[in-house]
């Protein structure tokens, strides 16, 4: 799988978090699929491989990140004060744990981050690259 990600940026065998799910569940991280069924305003924990980081010039320092687990994507909003407090995790994590508030209005769903955890060491040699600030 590590070789697949190194050469292609993906693997047809399985998603890396499939192999880590037991450990992530023990740490109380929900999947994207589990989050999709929750109502608005719940405090939750989610974890995924960072696929995109965006900092639009019109967002006043807010960073919008997409993380992906074996069940799908999760959109994460990181307000400027958290960006400053946890810059290393925001910009450097390949596998990002997010603790925050789940927001859902109709089909619009996102996780507003309150705390970030860099879980990249769990990926071992897997080199997952994100698309940052394009």
N, C-alpha and C positions, 0 to 999 in steps of 0.2 A: 504494500500500500504506500509506503514512504517513497518508493521508486516511482510509482504512478503519479503521486503528487509532485515530485521533483521534476518530472518530465512533462506532465500534462496539466497539472493543477487540479486534478480530480482522480477518483478511482472508480472503476466499474464494479469492484468487488463489494464494497460496503462503505458507508460513511464512517469516518474515524470515530465519531461519537457513539456509534453503535457499540464499539469495543469498550468505551468508557462509561456507558450508561449506568451500569450497576454502581460504580463509584460515585457518579454524579447524583444518582438518586439517593444514595446514602448521605450526600451533602445537601439534600433537599432542593436540588435544581430541577425545575420542571422542564418538560419538552415544549417546543413550539405548539405542538398539537394539544397538549394539556392546557396551555395558556389560552388558546383560541376558544376554549369552552368557558372560560372564566368571565365573570361580570366586571364592570368598571370599579376601579378604586381598590382592588386587592393588592396587598403587599406580597410580592413574589420574588423568587430567585430563578434566574434562567442562565443558561450557559451555551456558548456556541463559538464556532470558528468565525473570526472577523473576516467578512467578505468585502465590506465597503466602509470607508470613513469619509464623510463629507462635511465641510465647513463653509457653507455659502456666505458670501460677503454680506448678504442681507440679514444674516442670522445673529449678528452681534456676538459672535464667539461661541454660539451653540454648535455642538458637533452632533451630526446624525450618523449613527452607525448601524450597519446591518450585521447581525450574527446569524449563523446557520447551524442547526443541529440535524440529526438524522431524520427529523420529521418536517423540517421546513425552516423558513426564515423568520427572524424576529427583528423588528425595527426598534432601535434604542435611541432615546433623546438624552443627551448629556449636556446639562446647563453649564454656562461658563464658570461658575464657582467650583463645580466638581471637576471640570477640565483643569483648572489651576491646582486644585488639591491633589489630583491623581493623574497628572500629566503623563507619568511613566506608563501607567496602565492603559490610559486612553490611546496613546500613540504607539505603544510597544507590544501590547498583548496580541498573540495569535489566537489564543483560546481565552475568551473573556467571560468571566462570571459577572452577572449583573444582579444587584439587589435593588429593588425599587418598587414603584407603583404601576400596576397594569392599568392602562387607560383604554377604554373601548367605547366608541360611539358609532353605532351601526357597523359598517364594514371596516371602519378605520380603527386600527389597533396598534398600540405601541407601548413600550416599557420606558418609563421615565426613571433614569438611573439615580440612585442615591448613594450607592457604594459600588466600587468595581474591584474585582479580584483577578489578577493575572494567573491563569491556570495553564499557561503555555508549557510548563515542564511536563504536564501529563501527555502532551503530544509526542514527546521523545524526538526522534529524528525527522518527523513529518514537517515539511516546509510548506505551510499554507500561506500564500501571499494574498494580501487584500489590495483593493483598488482604492487609493487614498487621494482625496482632495482633487478630483478631476471633474 
